[in-house]
Amino acid sequence: MDIFQEYFFQRALLGGVLIGFMAPLMGVFLVLRRLSMIGDTLAHVSIAGVALGFLMGIYPLGVGLLFSVLASFAIEWLRKAYKTYAELSIAIIMSGGVALATFLFTLGQGFNMDVTSYLFGSIYTLNWTDLWLVAGVTVVVTTVLLLTFKEMFLLVFDEEAASVSGLPVRTLNLLTTMLTALVIGVAIKIVGALLVSALLTVPVACSLVVARSFRHSVWTAVIYSEIAVVGGLVAAGIWSWAPGATVVLTLIALLILSLIAKRTFRF
């Protein structure tokens, strides 16, 4: 197929494979800790950063990444302030992110603010700067998770036991949120802020249907994600569909097939 010879598609495929690897890798820890909505929250804050980047004439994806990381600190600070109602931190930051993004969009009227690609994804417009940023974040996220895998595992299943055993629970919580912020910050241009949380959660939902252990669920989630990313991008390229939406719909289709297969064969 001629599309594989196009440089823009090769860059899109490379970027998609990188995001398809690290997003579910991070998503497993978020889903099992009931923090699935944090992806949407950080994505909305990232869009505010992208809008500010356009207004200031600075690299929008970089500013969006910075905003996402700063929001991760704010979420952890609010979680400490509202220990009994920790989910309030996510709701507050999401509301603030949406409000700030709307405000900046209003200020940007009359300027060239092409934020649509960041809302719905524009993977075909990835350049080499974007790819190097995605690759760098992939290396950081993967390395940190490998080095802290046992600690993160204990934190997922019993935070109190982790605290009693002497693990730095607050530091690990902040680390989890920061890593998620990095993933969200670089993924919004690939699948869009409105769809990015799907790459964090849906592959994990698929893996939980078939996985028999924690490690199995991690790698199964990555496999599901890569199948959806590669298959979705190829289908979108051939039939001129929206790439981000096609990837997410492919993930949903895989989830439905997995649920049907489990009920049918009862494995």
Secondary structure, DSSP 8 states (H G I E B T S, - for coil): -GGGG-HHHHHHHHHHHHHHHHHHHHHHHHHHTT-TTHHHHHHHHHHHHHHHHHHHTS-HHHHHHHHHHHHHHHHHHHHHHTSTTTHHHHHHHHHHHHHHHHHHHHHTTTS----HHHHH--GGG--HHHHHHHHHHHHHHHHHHHHTHHHHHHHHH-HHHHHHTT--HHHHHHHHHHHHHHHHHHHHHHH-TTTHHHHHHHHHHHHHHH-SSHHHHHHHHHHHHHHHHHHHHHHHHHHT--HHHHHHHHHHHHHHHHHHHHHHH--
